[in-house]
């Protein structure tokens, strides 16, 4: 894929854990990942970026914000 939208609050495992696993895999490490969460808290953006996400979106997401974030990575 050219881009991954990663929901951080998954039922069985943290999306941030999956992001870290993907970034540790040579075949997947270069794929940009945008973190998506419904439960935004102070410090989340920094934590997600440190975990390997290139961008961060908090729900609800406006169409313009979503399109802008995607265009940063896939034009």
Buried (B, 14 or more C-beta within 10 A) or exposed (E): EEBBBBBBEEEEEBBBEBBBEBBEEEEBEEBBBBBBBEEEEEEBBEBBEEBBBBBBBBEEBEEEEBEEBBEEBEE
